[in-house]
Amino acid sequence: MKTPAELRAEAIKCRRLAAGITDRTTVEALRACAEEAEARAEAMDRQALLEDRPEA
């Protein structure tokens, strides 16, 4: 399983690839990949925060 940092790096890579492509379908797919990777990273960060919280 990838770490949040790895997922964010993947999102950056997808966005960079999309910037150099003119095919609209491919650009949309790469942007969707980037958004999904960012969302997964954020979800993992939230889960880690919840796990690290002391019990009340």
Order of alpha helices (4+ residues) and beta strands (2+ residues): alpha-alpha
